[in-house]
Amino acid sequence: MTQSGALDLLQQAIWVTMIASGPVVVSAMVVGIVIAILQALTQVQEMTLTFVPKMLVGVGVAALSGSYVGNVLFVFTEQVYALIGTGFK
């Protein structure tokens, strides 16, 4: 495997990681911002008030986007196995 091939594979792995984690991270961030605004308006500073909704939304989004994320990971894994099968040429 050449150096450019290894860097391409590493870049693709980073993109797949970002795509796989993106939906859950973005949804948790949006929920966190909304709850932070509500806490600032009402002056209620309870830590569980931010944690529980983020977890529930994260689990829900992971369940809804699971097939897409699984497909992205499956395609990437097939590409890596094809590289292994050809001896990284």
GULO-660820 format. One record per residue: x, y, z of N, C-alpha, C in turn; residue in three letters; residue number from 1. Coordinates in pm, 1 decimal. Layout:
GULO-660820
n_X = X | n_Y = Y | n_Z = Z | ca_X = X | ca_Y = Y | ca_Z = Z | c_X = X | c_Y = Y | c_Z = Z | res = ALA | n = NUM
...
//
This chain:
GULO-660820
n_X = 84.9 | n_Y = -116.9 | n_Z = 0.0 | ca_X = 0.0 | ca_Y = 0.0 | ca_Z = 0.0 | c_X = 89.5 | c_Y = 123.3 | c_Z = 0.0 | res = MET | n = 1
n_X = 56.3 | n_Y = 215.5 | n_Z = -85.9 | ca_X = 132.8 | ca_Y = 338.8 | ca_Z = -92.2 | c_X = 89.8 | c_Y = 432.6 | c_Z = 19.5 | res = THR | n = 2
n_X = 170.9 | n_Y = 534.1 | n_Z = 37.7 | ca_X = 140.0 | ca_Y = 631.4 | ca_Z = 142.0 | c_X = 11.4 | c_Y = 707.1 | c_Z = 109.6 | res = GLN | n = 3
n_X = -9.7 | n_Y = 740.4 | n_Z = -16.2 | ca_X = -132.6 | ca_Y = 810.8 | ca_Z = -52.8 | c_X = -255.0 | c_Y = 720.9 | c_Z = -37.2 | res = SER | n = 4
n_X = -240.4 | n_Y = 592.5 | n_Z = -64.4 | ca_X = -351.2 | ca_Y = 498.9 | ca_Z = -44.7 | c_X = -389.0 | c_Y = 485.5 | c_Z = 101.3 | res = GLY | n = 5
n_X = -287.0 | n_Y = 482.5 | n_Z = 188.6 | ca_X = -313.5 | ca_Y = 474.2 | ca_Z = 332.6 | c_X = -381.6 | c_Y = 601.3 | c_Z = 382.2 | res = ALA | n = 6
n_X = -337.5 | n_Y = 716.2 | n_Z = 332.2 | ca_X = -400.9 | ca_Y = 841.9 | ca_Z = 373.4 | c_X = -544.0 | c_Y = 851.2 | c_Z = 322.4 | res = LEU | n = 7
n_X = -569.2 | n_Y = 802.1 | n_Z = 200.9 | ca_X = -706.5 | ca_Y = 801.0 | ca_Z = 148.5 | c_X = -797.0 | c_Y = 712.7 | c_Z = 233.4 | res = ASP | n = 8
n_X = -745.0 | n_Y = 595.8 | n_Z = 272.5 | ca_X = -823.2 | ca_Y = 505.7 | ca_Z = 357.0 | c_X = -849.9 | c_Y = 568.0 | c_Z = 493.6 | res = LEU | n = 9
n_X = -750.4 | n_Y = 633.4 | n_Z = 549.4 | ca_X = -768.2 | ca_Y = 700.1 | ca_Z = 677.8 | c_X = -868.4 | c_Y = 814.8 | c_Z = 667.6 | res = LEU | n = 10
n_X = -861.6 | n_Y = 892.4 | n_Z = 559.4 | ca_X = -956.7 | ca_Y = 1001.9 | ca_Z = 539.1 | c_X = -1098.9 | c_Y = 947.8 | c_Z = 525.2 | res = GLN | n = 11
n_X = -1112.5 | n_Y = 839.1 | n_Z = 450.9 | ca_X = -1245.2 | ca_Y = 779.8 | ca_Z = 434.9 | c_X = -1296.9 | c_Y = 726.0 | c_Z = 569.0 | res = GLN | n = 12
n_X = -1209.5 | n_Y = 669.2 | n_Z = 651.0 | ca_X = -1250.8 | ca_Y = 618.6 | ca_Z = 782.3 | c_X = -1297.6 | c_Y = 732.7 | c_Z = 872.2 | res = ALA | n = 13
n_X = -1229.2 | n_Y = 846.4 | n_Z = 865.7 | ca_X = -1270.0 | ca_Y = 961.6 | ca_Z = 946.2 | c_X = -1405.7 | c_Y = 1012.7 | c_Z = 900.2 | res = ILE | n = 14
n_X = -1428.0 | n_Y = 1019.4 | n_Z = 768.6 | ca_X = -1557.9 | ca_Y = 1064.6 | ca_Z = 717.9 | c_X = -1669.9 | c_Y = 968.5 | c_Z = 758.5 | res = TRP | n = 15
n_X = -1643.1 | n_Y = 838.9 | n_Z = 751.4 | ca_X = -1744.8 | ca_Y = 740.6 | ca_Z = 791.1 | c_X = -1776.7 | c_Y = 756.0 | c_Z = 939.4 | res = VAL | n = 16
n_X = -1675.1 | n_Y = 780.6 | n_Z = 1019.9 | ca_X = -1698.4 | ca_Y = 802.5 | ca_Z = 1163.8 | c_X = -1784.1 | c_Y = 925.2 | c_Z = 1187.1 | res = THR | n = 17
n_X = -1756.3 | n_Y = 1032.3 | n_Z = 1113.3 | ca_X = -1836.0 | ca_Y = 1154.8 | ca_Z = 1128.7 | c_X = -1979.7 | c_Y = 1132.8 | c_Z = 1083.2 | res = MET | n = 18
n_X = -1998.1 | n_Y = 1060.9 | n_Z = 973.4 | ca_X = -2133.3 | ca_Y = 1033.2 | ca_Z = 923.5 | c_X = -2208.7 | c_Y = 943.5 | c_Z = 1021.2 | res = ILE | n = 19
n_X = -2139.8 | n_Y = 844.4 | n_Z = 1078.0 | ca_X = -2206.1 | ca_Y = 751.1 | ca_Z = 1169.1 | c_X = -2245.3 | c_Y = 817.0 | c_Z = 1300.8 | res = ALA | n = 20
n_X = -2161.6 | n_Y = 907.5 | n_Z = 1350.4 | ca_X = -2192.6 | ca_Y = 969.5 | ca_Z = 1479.3 | c_X = -2269.9 | c_Y = 1100.3 | c_Z = 1465.4 | res = SER | n = 21
n_X = -2275.2 | n_Y = 1153.6 | n_Z = 1345.8 | ca_X = -2335.9 | ca_Y = 1283.9 | ca_Z = 1323.0 | c_X = -2479.3 | c_Y = 1300.3 | c_Z = 1368.8 | res = GLY | n = 22
n_X = -2570.0 | n_Y = 1211.5 | n_Z = 1329.5 | ca_X = -2710.7 | ca_Y = 1232.2 | ca_Z = 1367.4 | c_X = -2733.4 | c_Y = 1239.0 | c_Z = 1518.6 | res = PRO | n = 23
n_X = -2669.5 | n_Y = 1151.6 | n_Z = 1592.8 | ca_X = -2689.7 | ca_Y = 1149.8 | ca_Z = 1738.2 | c_X = -2625.6 | c_Y = 1272.9 | c_Z = 1802.2 | res = VAL | n = 24
n_X = -2506.2 | n_Y = 1308.2 | n_Z = 1757.8 | ca_X = -2436.7 | ca_Y = 1422.9 | ca_Z = 1816.7 | c_X = -2511.6 | c_Y = 1552.8 | c_Z = 1787.6 | res = VAL | n = 25
n_X = -2556.5 | n_Y = 1570.5 | n_Z = 1664.0 | ca_X = -2627.4 | ca_Y = 1693.2 | ca_Z = 1627.4 | c_X = -2759.7 | c_Y = 1703.9 | c_Z = 1702.1 | res = VAL | n = 26
n_X = -2832.4 | n_Y = 1593.5 | n_Z = 1711.9 | ca_X = -2960.5 | ca_Y = 1599.0 | ca_Z = 1782.8 | c_X = -2940.6 | c_Y = 1627.9 | c_Z = 1931.2 | res = SER | n = 27
n_X = -2839.3 | n_Y = 1568.5 | n_Z = 1992.9 | ca_X = -2812.4 | ca_Y = 1596.4 | ca_Z = 2133.9 | c_X = -2769.9 | c_Y = 1741.9 | c_Z = 2153.1 | res = ALA | n = 28
n_X = -2695.5 | n_Y = 1795.3 | n_Z = 2057.1 | ca_X = -2653.2 | ca_Y = 1934.3 | ca_Z = 2066.5 | c_X = -2773.3 | c_Y = 2028.7 | c_Z = 2057.0 | res = MET | n = 29
n_X = -2863.9 | n_Y = 2001.8 | n_Z = 1965.4 | ca_X = -2981.5 | ca_Y = 2086.9 | ca_Z = 1948.8 | c_X = -3068.7 | c_Y = 2081.2 | c_Z = 2073.9 | res = VAL | n = 30
n_X = -3091.4 | n_Y = 1961.5 | n_Z = 2126.3 | ca_X = -3172.0 | ca_Y = 1948.1 | ca_Z = 2248.3 | c_X = -3103.4 | c_Y = 2019.2 | c_Z = 2364.3 | res = VAL | n = 31
n_X = -2971.6 | n_Y = 2007.7 | n_Z = 2373.8 | ca_X = -2898.3 | ca_Y = 2075.0 | ca_Z = 2480.4 | c_X = -2910.3 | c_Y = 2225.9 | c_Z = 2473.2 | res = GLY | n = 32
n_X = -2903.7 | n_Y = 2280.5 | n_Z = 2352.6 | ca_X = -2916.3 | ca_Y = 2425.5 | ca_Z = 2336.6 | c_X = -3056.5 | c_Y = 2472.2 | c_Z = 2373.4 | res = ILE | n = 33
n_X = -3157.9 | n_Y = 2398.1 | n_Z = 2328.0 | ca_X = -3296.1 | ca_Y = 2435.6 | ca_Z = 2359.5 | c_X = -3319.9 | c_Y = 2431.0 | c_Z = 2510.3 | res = VAL | n = 34
n_X = -3271.9 | n_Y = 2327.0 | n_Z = 2574.8 | ca_X = -3292.0 | ca_Y = 2315.6 | ca_Z = 2719.3 | c_X = -3211.8 | c_Y = 2422.6 | c_Z = 2793.6 | res = ILE | n = 35
n_X = -3092.9 | n_Y = 2455.0 | n_Z = 2744.8 | ca_X = -3013.5 | ca_Y = 2560.5 | ca_Z = 2808.2 | c_X = -3084.6 | c_Y = 2695.2 | c_Z = 2799.4 | res = ALA | n = 36
n_X = -3147.3 | n_Y = 2720.9 | n_Z = 2685.9 | ca_X = -3223.5 | ca_Y = 2845.7 | ca_Z = 2671.8 | c_X = -3342.1 | c_Y = 2846.5 | c_Z = 2768.2 | res = ILE | n = 37
n_X = -3412.4 | n_Y = 2734.0 | n_Z = 2775.9 | ca_X = -3524.8 | ca_Y = 2725.4 | ca_Z = 2869.5 | c_X = -3478.7 | c_Y = 2741.2 | c_Z = 3013.9 | res = LEU | n = 38
n_X = -3364.2 | n_Y = 2683.2 | n_Z = 3047.9 | ca_X = -3312.4 | ca_Y = 2697.9 | ca_Z = 3183.9 | c_X = -3272.0 | c_Y = 2842.3 | c_Z = 3212.4 | res = GLN | n = 39
n_X = -3216.9 | n_Y = 2909.1 | n_Z = 3113.3 | ca_X = -3178.8 | ca_Y = 3048.4 | ca_Z = 3133.3 | c_X = -3302.1 | c_Y = 3136.2 | c_Z = 3151.7 | res = ALA | n = 40
n_X = -3408.0 | n_Y = 3103.6 | n_Z = 3078.5 | ca_X = -3531.4 | ca_Y = 3182.7 | ca_Z = 3090.6 | c_X = -3601.3 | c_Y = 3159.6 | c_Z = 3224.0 | res = LEU | n = 41
n_X = -3600.6 | n_Y = 3034.8 | n_Z = 3271.1 | ca_X = -3672.3 | ca_Y = 3002.2 | ca_Z = 3394.1 | c_X = -3582.8 | c_Y = 3000.8 | c_Z = 3516.8 | res = THR | n = 42
n_X = -3453.9 | n_Y = 3011.0 | n_Z = 3499.1 | ca_X = -3354.3 | ca_Y = 3008.2 | ca_Z = 3605.9 | c_X = -3359.5 | c_Y = 2880.1 | c_Z = 3688.0 | res = GLN | n = 43
n_X = -3395.6 | n_Y = 2769.5 | n_Z = 3622.3 | ca_X = -3392.3 | ca_Y = 2638.0 | ca_Z = 3685.8 | c_X = -3262.0 | c_Y = 2571.6 | c_Z = 3642.8 | res = VAL | n = 44
n_X = -3173.5 | n_Y = 2544.7 | n_Z = 3737.5 | ca_X = -3043.5 | ca_Y = 2487.4 | ca_Z = 3705.4 | c_X = -3033.5 | c_Y = 2345.1 | c_Z = 3761.1 | res = GLN | n = 45
n_X = -3097.7 | n_Y = 2253.8 | n_Z = 3695.3 | ca_X = -3097.2 | ca_Y = 2113.6 | ca_Z = 3736.4 | c_X = -3022.8 | c_Y = 2032.9 | c_Z = 3630.6 | res = GLU | n = 46
n_X = -2921.5 | n_Y = 1956.2 | n_Z = 3670.3 | ca_X = -2838.4 | ca_Y = 1882.8 | ca_Z = 3575.1 | c_X = -2915.6 | c_Y = 1770.1 | c_Z = 3506.3 | res = MET | n = 47
n_X = -3003.1 | n_Y = 1703.1 | n_Z = 3579.5 | ca_X = -3077.1 | ca_Y = 1593.3 | ca_Z = 3517.7 | c_X = -3175.0 | c_Y = 1644.2 | c_Z = 3413.4 | res = THR | n = 48
n_X = -3211.5 | n_Y = 1769.6 | n_Z = 3421.0 | ca_X = -3302.7 | ca_Y = 1827.3 | ca_Z = 3323.2 | c_X = -3239.0 | c_Y = 1831.6 | c_Z = 3184.8 | res = LEU | n = 49
n_X = -3107.2 | n_Y = 1841.8 | n_Z = 3177.6 | ca_X = -3039.9 | ca_Y = 1840.5 | ca_Z = 3047.6 | c_X = -3001.3 | c_Y = 1700.0 | c_Z = 3006.3 | res = THR | n = 50
n_X = -2965.7 | n_Y = 1616.1 | n_Z = 3101.5 | ca_X = -2913.0 | ca_Y = 1484.1 | ca_Z = 3069.5 | c_X = -3018.9 | c_Y = 1388.8 | c_Z = 3015.6 | res = PHE | n = 51
n_X = -3131.2 | n_Y = 1378.6 | n_Z = 3081.9 | ca_X = -3233.7 | ca_Y = 1280.8 | ca_Z = 3044.9 | c_X = -3291.8 | c_Y = 1307.4 | c_Z = 2906.0 | res = VAL | n = 52
n_X = -3331.7 | n_Y = 1429.1 | n_Z = 2871.0 | ca_X = -3383.4 | ca_Y = 1450.4 | ca_Z = 2735.5 | c_X = -3280.1 | c_Y = 1424.0 | c_Z = 2626.3 | res = PRO | n = 53
n_X = -3153.3 | n_Y = 1459.1 | n_Z = 2651.7 | ca_X = -3049.5 | ca_Y = 1430.9 | ca_Z = 2553.4 | c_X = -3034.3 | c_Y = 1281.4 | c_Z = 2530.0 | res = LYS | n = 54
n_X = -3040.2 | n_Y = 1205.2 | n_Z = 2637.6 | ca_X = -3029.4 | ca_Y = 1059.8 | ca_Z = 2624.2 | c_X = -3148.5 | c_Y = 1001.9 | c_Z = 2548.8 | res = MET | n = 55
n_X = -3267.3 | n_Y = 1048.1 | n_Z = 2581.5 | ca_X = -3386.7 | ca_Y = 996.0 | ca_Z = 2513.7 | c_X = -3384.9 | c_Y = 1030.3 | c_Z = 2364.3 | res = LEU | n = 56
n_X = -3350.8 | n_Y = 1153.1 | n_Z = 2332.0 | ca_X = -3345.0 | ca_Y = 1193.7 | ca_Z = 2191.3 | c_X = -3232.8 | c_Y = 1119.3 | c_Z = 2120.3 | res = VAL | n = 57
n_X = -3119.3 | n_Y = 1102.2 | n_Z = 2186.8 | ca_X = -3007.8 | ca_Y = 1028.9 | ca_Z = 2126.5 | c_X = -3043.3 | c_Y = 885.2 | c_Z = 2093.6 | res = GLY | n = 58
n_X = -3111.2 | n_Y = 819.1 | n_Z = 2184.6 | ca_X = -3154.2 | ca_Y = 680.5 | ca_Z = 2160.1 | c_X = -3256.2 | c_Y = 675.9 | c_Z = 2047.0 | res = VAL | n = 59
n_X = -3348.7 | n_Y = 771.6 | n_Z = 2046.2 | ca_X = -3449.0 | ca_Y = 774.9 | ca_Z = 1939.4 | c_X = -3388.1 | c_Y = 799.7 | c_Z = 1802.8 | res = GLY | n = 60
n_X = -3296.2 | n_Y = 894.3 | n_Z = 1795.1 | ca_X = -3231.6 | ca_Y = 923.6 | ca_Z = 1667.5 | c_X = -3144.3 | c_Y = 806.2 | c_Z = 1623.4 | res = VAL | n = 61
n_X = -3076.8 | n_Y = 741.7 | n_Z = 1718.0 | ca_X = -2995.7 | ca_Y = 624.3 | ca_Z = 1683.6 | c_X = -3083.7 | c_Y = 511.8 | c_Z = 1628.6 | res = ALA | n = 62
n_X = -3201.9 | n_Y = 496.8 | n_Z = 1685.5 | ca_X = -3293.0 | ca_Y = 394.0 | ca_Z = 1636.2 | c_X = -3345.3 | c_Y = 428.3 | c_Z = 1496.9 | res = ALA | n = 63
n_X = -3373.6 | n_Y = 556.5 | n_Z = 1473.9 | ca_X = -3426.3 | ca_Y = 596.7 | ca_Z = 1343.6 | c_X = -3319.7 | c_Y = 596.7 | c_Z = 1233.7 | res = LEU | n = 64
n_X = -3197.0 | n_Y = 631.7 | n_Z = 1268.5 | ca_X = -3091.5 | ca_Y = 640.2 | ca_Z = 1167.3 | c_X = -3004.1 | c_Y = 515.0 | c_Z = 1164.3 | res = SER | n = 65
n_X = -3041.0 | n_Y = 414.1 | n_Z = 1237.4 | ca_X = -2958.6 | ca_Y = 293.8 | ca_Z = 1246.2 | c_X = -2938.2 | c_Y = 222.0 | c_Z = 1114.6 | res = GLY | n = 66
n_X = -3041.1 | n_Y = 213.1 | n_Z = 1033.1 | ca_X = -3026.6 | ca_Y = 142.4 | ca_Z = 905.9 | c_X = -2934.3 | c_Y = 217.9 | c_Z = 811.1 | res = SER | n = 67
n_X = -2944.2 | n_Y = 350.7 | n_Z = 809.3 | ca_X = -2855.8 | ca_Y = 430.2 | ca_Z = 724.2 | c_X = -2710.5 | c_Y = 419.7 | c_Z = 770.4 | res = TYR | n = 68
n_X = -2688.7 | n_Y = 432.9 | n_Z = 899.9 | ca_X = -2553.4 | ca_Y = 424.6 | ca_Z = 954.3 | c_X = -2496.8 | c_Y = 284.6 | c_Z = 932.4 | res = VAL | n = 69
n_X = -2578.4 | n_Y = 183.7 | n_Z = 951.8 | ca_X = -2533.9 | ca_Y = 46.8 | ca_Z = 927.1 | c_X = -2495.6 | c_Y = 24.5 | c_Z = 782.5 | res = GLY | n = 70
n_X = -2572.3 | n_Y = 83.1 | n_Z = 691.1 | ca_X = -2540.3 | ca_Y = 70.1 | ca_Z = 549.3 | c_X = -2408.1 | c_Y = 139.1 | c_Z = 515.5 | res = ASN | n = 71
n_X = -2384.9 | n_Y = 257.5 | n_Z = 571.7 | ca_X = -2259.2 | ca_Y = 329.7 | ca_Z = 547.6 | c_X = -2141.2 | c_Y = 247.6 | c_Z = 599.8 | res = VAL | n = 72
n_X = -2155.0 | n_Y = 192.4 | n_Z = 719.7 | ca_X = -2048.1 | ca_Y = 110.7 | ca_Z = 775.9 | c_X = -2026.7 | c_Y = -17.0 | c_Z = 696.0 | res = LEU | n = 73
n_X = -2134.6 | n_Y = -75.2 | n_Z = 644.9 | ca_X = -2124.7 | ca_Y = -197.0 | ca_Z = 565.5 | c_X = -2048.8 | c_Y = -172.0 | c_Z = 435.2 | res = PHE | n = 74
n_X = -2079.6 | n_Y = -61.4 | n_Z = 368.3 | ca_X = -2011.7 | ca_Y = -27.1 | ca_Z = 242.6 | c_X = -1863.7 | c_Y = -1.7 | c_Z = 267.2 | res = VAL | n = 75
n_X = -1832.5 | n_Y = 70.6 | n_Z = 374.1 | ca_X = -1692.3 | ca_Y = 97.7 | ca_Z = 405.8 | c_X = -1618.2 | c_Y = -31.9 | c_Z = 437.8 | res = PHE | n = 76
n_X = -1681.1 | n_Y = -119.7 | n_Z = 514.2 | ca_X = -1617.9 | ca_Y = -246.7 | ca_Z = 549.1 | c_X = -1593.9 | c_Y = -331.1 | c_Z = 424.8 | res = THR | n = 77
n_X = -1689.1 | n_Y = -333.5 | n_Z = 332.1 | ca_X = -1669.1 | ca_Y = -407.3 | ca_Z = 206.5 | c_X = -1550.5 | c_Y = -351.0 | c_Z = 128.5 | res = GLU | n = 78
n_X = -1535.5 | n_Y = -220.5 | n_Z = 127.1 | ca_X = -1423.0 | ca_Y = -159.1 | ca_Z = 56.6 | c_X = -1290.0 | c_Y = -196.2 | c_Z = 121.8 | res = GLN | n = 79
n_X = -1286.3 | n_Y = -197.2 | n_Z = 253.5 | ca_X = -1163.3 | ca_Y = -234.3 | ca_Z = 323.1 | c_X = -1131.7 | c_Y = -380.8 | c_Z = 299.5 | res = VAL | n = 80
n_X = -1231.7 | n_Y = -467.6 | n_Z = 305.2 | ca_X = -1207.5 | ca_Y = -609.6 | ca_Z = 278.3 | c_X = -1162.0 | c_Y = -632.6 | c_Z = 135.8 | res = TYR | n = 81
n_X = -1213.9 | n_Y = -554.6 | n_Z = 41.6 | ca_X = -1168.0 | ca_Y = -566.6 | ca_Z = -98.1 | c_X = -1021.7 | c_Y = -526.0 | c_Z = -108.7 | res = ALA | n = 82
n_X = -980.7 | n_Y = -422.3 | n_Z = -35.0 | ca_X = -839.3 | ca_Y = -383.1 | ca_Z = -33.6 | c_X = -753.1 | c_Y = -492.9 | c_Z = 28.0 | res = LEU | n = 83
n_X = -800.6 | n_Y = -555.8 | n_Z = 132.9 | ca_X = -725.8 | ca_Y = -664.5 | ca_Z = 196.1 | c_X = -714.2 | c_Y = -782.7 | c_Z = 99.6 | res = ILE | n = 84
n_X = -822.7 | n_Y = -810.8 | n_Z = 28.6 | ca_X = -823.7 | ca_Y = -923.0 | ca_Z = -65.6 | c_X = -724.9 | c_Y = -904.1 | c_Z = -181.6 | res = GLY | n = 85
n_X = -704.6 | n_Y = -780.7 | n_Z = -222.3 | ca_X = -611.1 | ca_Y = -753.9 | ca_Z = -332.5 | c_X = -470.2 | c_Y = -727.0 | c_Z = -281.3 | res = THR | n = 86
n_X = -448.3 | n_Y = -739.0 | n_Z = -151.5 | ca_X = -316.1 | ca_Y = -714.4 | ca_Z = -96.7 | c_X = -281.3 | c_Y = -567.9 | c_Z = -88.0 | res = GLY | n = 87
n_X = -380.5 | n_Y = -481.8 | n_Z = -74.1 | ca_X = -362.0 | ca_Y = -336.3 | ca_Z = -63.0 | c_X = -293.5 | c_Y = -279.1 | c_Z = -186.3 | res = PHE | n = 88
n_X = -331.0 | n_Y = -328.6 | n_Z = -302.2 | ca_X = -270.6 | ca_Y = -275.2 | ca_Z = -426.6 | c_X = -356.6 | c_Y = -170.6 | c_Z = -488.2 | res = LYS | n = 89
//
